[in-house]
Amino acid sequence: MAKKFIFNLDTIHKLRTHKADLAKEALNQVAFLRHNKENEIENQQEYHKSLNTNSPKSTKVADLQAYQHHKSYVVEEIKRLEYEKHQLMEIEEFKRKELTDAQKQEKIIDKLKEKKFAEYKNIIDKEESMILDEIGINIYLKNQ
């Protein structure tokens, strides 16, 4: 009876698979945050455009100054959001590299497992061939 295939590095394979899954999840989280930040920037830009197209109803100097300060605040807010988006993009790139490395490590173990399984299959095939040869020889000798 043939032995069952046992891969000695199975725990390492599970660990590397887990690390790849964690890296993928971390990348997805950062991508989600970046997407939200892009939406926030887009909303602020639309709001700024609406401020530019709609002028204040009042002609008081204080109201006009407040309106201008509010517009400049919105512009500064857009700049701040763009900076935060840029930081998130850098983090996302770092997480993408981590994911790539984790997937490479996982693939190395996968290839090793495939190689070991191919060796196991060759050994089993040779053993089966030897058993069948012995059976054939015994049948031949018995018939003579």
TORVOLUM-227759 format. One line per field, with one value per residue: residue in three letters; x, y, z of N, C-alpha, C in turn. Coordinates in Angstrom, 3 decimals, decimal comma. Layout:
<atoms>
code	c(Ala/...);
neast	c(X/...);
nnorth	c(Y/...);
nup	c(Z/...);
caeast	c(X/...);
canorth	c(Y/...);
caup	c(Z/...);
ceast	c(X/...);
cnorth	c(Y/...);
cup	c(Z/...);
</atoms>
This chain:
<atoms>
code	c(Met/Ala/Lys/Lys/Phe/Ile/Phe/Asn/Leu/Asp/Thr/Ile/His/Lys/Leu/Arg/Thr/His/Lys/Ala/Asp/Leu/Ala/Lys/Glu/Ala/Leu/Asn/Gln/Val/Ala/Phe/Leu/Arg/His/Asn/Lys/Glu/Asn/Glu/Ile/Glu/Asn/Gln/Gln/Glu/Tyr/His/Lys/Ser/Leu/Asn/Thr/Asn/Ser/Pro/Lys/Ser/Thr/Lys/Val/Ala/Asp/Leu/Gln/Ala/Tyr/Gln/His/His/Lys/Ser/Tyr/Val/Val/Glu/Glu/Ile/Lys/Arg/Leu/Glu/Tyr/Glu/Lys/His/Gln/Leu/Met/Glu/Ile/Glu/Glu/Phe/Lys/Arg/Lys/Glu/Leu/Thr/Asp/Ala/Gln/Lys/Gln/Glu/Lys/Ile/Ile/Asp/Lys/Leu/Lys/Glu/Lys/Lys/Phe/Ala/Glu/Tyr/Lys/Asn/Ile/Ile/Asp/Lys/Glu/Glu/Ser/Met/Ile/Leu/Asp/Glu/Ile/Gly/Ile/Asn/Ile/Tyr/Leu/Lys/Asn/Gln);
neast	c(0,845/0,531/2,294/0,939/0,981/2,966/3,635/6,293/6,678/4,248/3,076/4,543/3,766/1,046/1,330/2,595/0,633/-1,347/-0,082/0,001/-2,728/-3,344/-1,811/-3,090/-5,586/-4,863/-3,952/-6,340/-7,826/-6,389/-6,658/-9,398/-9,644/-8,216/-9,856/-12,175/-11,121/-10,597/-13,218/-14,109/-12,484/-13,399/-16,050/-15,552/-14,336/-16,439/-18,148/-16,607/-16,641/-19,342/-19,425/-17,966/-19,608/-21,970/-22,623/-22,443/-25,499/-25,664/-24,266/-22,623/-19,526/-18,370/-19,733/-18,902/-16,156/-16,178/-17,226/-15,178/-13,103/-14,170/-14,195/-11,418/-10,753/-11,972/-10,436/-7,947/-8,653/-9,115/-6,482/-5,276/-6,619/-5,762/-3,056/-3,247/-4,345/-2,202/-0,360/-1,731/-1,625/1,101/1,358/-0,312/1,143/3,366/2,093/1,233/3,671/4,427/2,428/3,048/5,568/4,831/3,185/5,058/6,690/4,839/4,344/6,803/6,877/4,682/5,632/7,736/6,275/4,842/6,985/7,985/5,734/5,676/8,048/7,300/5,192/6,672/8,235/6,206/5,108/7,305/7,511/5,029/5,381/7,498/6,204/4,198/5,854/7,025/4,748/4,085/6,368/6,187/3,769/4,530/6,593/5,123/3,455/5,170);
nnorth	c(-1,179/2,212/5,018/7,894/11,186/13,552/16,812/18,409/21,115/22,286/23,821/26,182/26,940/27,479/29,634/31,557/31,883/32,972/35,384/36,596/36,920/38,714/40,905/41,512/42,274/44,541/46,204/46,546/47,978/50,410/51,261/51,652/53,784/55,735/55,984/57,014/59,445/60,653/60,970/62,791/64,973/65,542/66,300/68,626/70,195/70,520/71,958/74,248/75,211/75,817/77,881/79,783/80,284/81,211/84,241/86,234/87,444/89,685/92,955/93,988/94,884/93,324/90,918/90,233/89,931/87,795/85,872/85,647/84,740/82,322/81,009/80,889/79,271/76,872/76,284/75,849/73,655/71,772/71,549/70,437/67,996/66,881/66,540/64,642/62,576/62,055/61,058/58,740/57,382/56,822/55,111/53,111/52,180/51,131/49,095/47,565/46,629/45,087/43,124/41,957/40,865/39,044/37,342/36,303/34,858/32,979/31,674/30,496/28,457/27,019/26,097/24,505/22,587/21,434/20,329/18,476/16,828/15,812/14,314/12,454/11,177/9,977/8,149/6,517/5,536/4,051/2,124/0,820/-0,147/-1,944/-3,786/-4,731/-5,899/-7,934/-9,463/-10,201/-11,737/-13,776/-14,984/-15,876/-17,683/-19,534/-20,623/-22,123);
nup	c(0,000/-0,787/0,568/2,207/0,866/2,402/3,160/4,430/4,932/5,307/7,347/7,179/4,651/5,105/6,854/5,222/3,295/4,884/5,585/3,074/2,610/4,684/3,858/1,472/2,428/3,924/1,878/0,466/2,356/2,533/-0,105/-0,164/1,664/0,238/-2,011/-0,795/0,058/-2,410/-3,324/-1,435/-2,032/-4,597/-3,998/-2,501/-4,467/-6,270/-4,620/-4,304/-6,931/-7,116/-5,309/-6,688/-8,871/-7,772/-6,457/-3,435/-1,951/-0,421/-0,205/1,643/3,096/5,122/4,782/2,212/2,653/4,450/2,777/0,847/2,520/3,252/0,757/0,291/2,412/1,626/-0,614/0,613/2,126/0,112/-0,849/1,427/1,557/-0,847/-0,256/1,809/0,311/-1,391/0,482/1,249/-1,165/-1,323/0,868/-0,037/-2,248/-0,917/0,542/-1,587/-2,568/-0,381/-0,509/-2,978/-2,390/-0,371/-1,838/-3,608/-1,844/-0,994/-3,405/-3,867/-1,942/-2,864/-5,357/-4,462/-3,061/-5,187/-6,586/-4,715/-4,559/-7,157/-7,100/-5,157/-6,534/-8,596/-7,145/-6,072/-8,464/-9,408/-7,378/-7,684/-10,250/-9,800/-8,117/-9,834/-11,772/-10,250/-9,695/-12,290/-12,949/-11,024/-11,851/-14,373/-13,694/-12,227/-14,108/-15,642);
caeast	c(0,000/1,335/2,282/0,240/1,883/3,058/4,512/6,866/6,642/2,849/2,793/5,143/2,892/-0,147/1,751/2,832/-0,678/-2,003/0,570/-0,451/-4,115/-3,310/-1,280/-4,148/-6,604/-4,316/-3,966/-7,736/-8,230/-5,766/-7,288/-10,727/-9,444/-7,831/-11,064/-13,014/-10,472/-10,832/-14,614/-14,179/-11,861/-14,331/-17,158/-15,064/-14,121/-17,767/-18,626/-15,837/-17,182/-20,649/-19,148/-17,501/-20,708/-22,990/-22,050/-23,294/-26,628/-25,413/-23,149/-21,886/-18,108/-18,120/-20,248/-18,011/-14,898/-16,454/-17,397/-13,842/-12,368/-14,736/-13,685/-10,000/-10,725/-12,320/-9,251/-6,960/-9,167/-8,836/-5,035/-5,004/-7,135/-4,851/-1,849/-3,597/-4,493/-0,845/0,194/-2,403/-1,103/2,416/1,108/-0,880/2,246/4,130/1,298/1,242/4,963/4,352/1,592/3,816/6,587/4,163/2,740/6,255/7,071/3,832/4,541/8,010/6,475/3,811/6,493/8,442/5,299/4,605/8,181/8,001/4,649/6,118/9,007/6,496/4,491/7,667/8,578/5,042/5,025/8,373/7,134/3,944/5,981/8,239/5,217/3,587/6,879/7,125/3,540/4,233/7,411/5,624/2,774/5,283/7,267/4,091/2,911/6,166);
canorth	c(0,000/3,416/5,979/9,135/12,311/14,489/17,942/18,823/22,561/22,692/24,907/27,390/27,297/28,106/30,925/32,491/32,159/33,892/36,689/37,160/37,351/39,935/41,988/41,865/42,996/45,861/46,980/46,900/49,023/51,673/51,658/52,152/55,113/56,638/56,223/57,938/60,754/61,193/61,426/63,987/66,048/65,864/67,046/69,962/70,936/70,908/73,019/75,456/75,704/76,438/79,166/80,704/80,663/81,938/85,328/86,514/88,357/90,911/93,762/94,527/94,570/92,213/89,701/89,909/89,434/86,455/84,997/85,421/83,896/80,969/80,434/80,547/78,111/75,695/75,995/75,254/72,318/70,920/71,289/69,503/66,683/66,381/66,079/63,383/61,569/61,702/60,188/57,438/56,718/56,285/53,945/52,077/51,619/50,310/47,886/46,771/45,940/44,039/42,051/41,276/40,047/37,931/36,394/35,620/33,872/31,907/30,939/29,678/27,249/26,258/25,410/23,453/21,532/20,742/19,543/17,336/15,927/15,114/13,296/11,428/10,407/9,144/7,040/5,626/4,863/3,046/1,029/0,079/-0,851/-3,085/-4,755/-5,367/-6,755/-9,136/-10,263/-10,785/-12,782/-14,899/-15,661/-16,550/-18,833/-20,461/-21,286/-23,006);
caup	c(0,000/-0,946/1,667/1,950/0,640/3,517/2,859/5,711/5,092/5,186/8,296/6,604/3,535/5,680/7,391/4,116/2,711/5,817/5,434/1,798/2,814/5,500/3,025/0,527/3,189/4,255/0,633/0,182/3,300/2,132/-1,368/0,204/2,245/-0,850/-2,811/-0,020/0,029/-3,747/-3,349/-0,598/-2,818/-5,678/-3,403/-2,152/-5,707/-6,766/-3,734/-4,647/-8,202/-6,844/-4,662/-7,726/-9,770/-6,999/-5,660/-2,270/-2,177/0,324/-0,693/2,787/3,055/6,048/4,155/1,084/3,219/4,983/1,608/0,293/3,471/3,143/-0,493/0,471/3,303/0,818/-1,433/1,522/2,484/-1,055/-0,837/2,530/1,155/-1,890/0,432/2,477/-0,752/-1,815/1,523/1,136/-2,366/-0,965/1,732/-0,907/-3,029/0,019/0,818/-2,819/-2,597/0,643/-1,047/-4,019/-1,717/0,314/-2,856/-4,108/-0,840/-1,046/-4,657/-3,703/-1,214/-3,769/-6,331/-3,736/-2,786/-6,454/-6,889/-3,791/-4,932/-8,371/-6,652/-4,484/-7,577/-9,281/-6,251/-6,026/-9,766/-9,465/-6,478/-8,326/-11,383/-9,257/-7,624/-11,012/-12,365/-9,411/-9,922/-13,624/-12,887/-10,275/-12,696/-15,413/-13,100/-11,780/-15,310/-16,276);
ceast	c(0,891/1,201/1,531/1,268/1,803/4,072/4,994/6,760/5,224/2,512/3,364/4,284/1,636/0,177/1,937/1,527/-1,436/-1,411/0,129/-1,886/-4,179/-2,813/-2,333/-5,244/-6,132/-4,308/-5,379/-8,226/-7,665/-6,383/-8,682/-10,626/-9,084/-9,050/-12,005/-12,446/-10,676/-12,265/-14,783/-13,595/-12,811/-15,521/-16,740/-14,849/-15,451/-18,347/-17,917/-16,339/-18,522/-20,465/-18,717/-18,643/-21,781/-22,317/-22,986/-24,354/-26,364/-24,227/-22,381/-20,442/-17,795/-18,590/-19,365/-16,677/-15,087/-16,579/-16,040/-13,010/-12,875/-14,234/-12,217/-9,850/-11,021/-11,133/-8,171/-7,375/-8,908/-7,349/-4,669/-5,460/-6,258/-3,562/-2,110/-3,757/-3,112/-0,177/-0,425/-1,913/0,273/2,271/0,579/0,213/3,112/3,400/1,255/2,547/4,992/3,539/2,348/4,874/5,960/3,690/3,911/6,687/6,106/4,043/5,775/7,650/5,562/4,630/7,249/7,511/5,003/5,782/8,246/6,896/5,013/7,128/8,276/5,782/5,457/8,035/7,439/4,911/6,088/8,038/6,024/4,470/6,739/7,280/4,577/4,590/7,019/5,927/3,637/5,251/6,874/4,594/3,490/5,959/6,269/3,540/3,933/6,264);
cnorth	c(1,243/4,332/7,230/10,255/13,271/15,554/18,512/20,313/23,113/23,841/26,230/27,878/28,003/29,495/31,949/32,834/33,162/35,300/37,365/37,658/38,637/41,134/42,447/42,679/44,416/46,765/47,428/48,016/50,384/52,176/52,236/53,562/56,144/56,988/57,198/59,355/61,418/61,709/62,722/65,200/66,501/66,683/68,477/70,819/71,390/72,045/74,336/76,049/76,395/77,775/80,206/81,169/81,462/83,010/85,636/87,557/89,726/91,658/94,410/94,051/93,368/90,898/89,269/89,363/88,021/85,453/84,660/84,525/82,452/80,282/80,031/79,358/76,831/75,300/75,329/73,835/71,344/70,571/70,282/68,091/66,055/65,837/64,743/62,249/61,098/60,771/58,794/56,668/56,119/55,040/52,791/51,404/50,700/48,998/46,981/45,985/44,817/42,853/41,260/40,361/38,831/36,892/35,637/34,532/32,683/31,041/30,043/28,359/26,386/25,458/24,259/22,280/20,734/19,841/18,298/16,335/15,147/14,022/12,129/10,559/9,500/7,933/6,026/4,855/3,777/1,847/0,182/-0,729/-2,086/-4,174/-5,479/-6,274/-8,051/-10,051/-10,955/-11,920/-13,998/-15,672/-16,455/-17,803/-19,913/-21,244/-22,207/-24,291);
cup	c(0,000/0,275/1,233/1,785/1,819/3,128/4,177/5,978/5,002/6,142/7,797/5,437/4,046/6,213/6,280/3,391/3,578/5,697/4,139/1,920/3,635/4,687/2,018/1,220/3,535/3,019/0,294/1,100/2,896/0,827/-1,112/0,780/1,173/-1,708/-2,096/-0,049/-1,330/-3,882/-2,560/-1,338/-3,923/-5,152/-3,064/-3,407/-6,312/-5,922/-4,057/-5,962/-7,982/-6,135/-5,686/-8,621/-9,044/-6,153/-4,493/-2,601/-1,530/-0,275/0,439/2,710/3,944/5,447/2,991/1,579/3,758/3,848/0,994/1,218/3,401/1,868/-0,348/1,420/2,515/-0,060/-0,578/1,934/1,335/-1,108/0,249/2,163/0,070/-1,261/1,130/1,461/-1,229/-0,797/1,454/-0,087/-2,103/-0,095/0,895/-1,734/-2,150/0,305/-0,408/-2,932/-1,562/0,142/-2,104/-3,401/-1,032/-0,691/-3,466/-3,136/-0,842/-2,288/-4,577/-3,008/-2,085/-4,777/-5,675/-3,448/-4,054/-6,815/-6,005/-4,150/-6,201/-8,022/-5,981/-5,512/-8,325/-8,433/-6,203/-7,337/-9,892/-8,584/-7,099/-9,497/-10,898/-8,778/-8,798/-11,723/-11,574/-9,617/-11,276/-13,635/-12,148/-11,093/-13,779/-14,870/-12,679/-12,965/-15,964/-15,604);
</atoms>
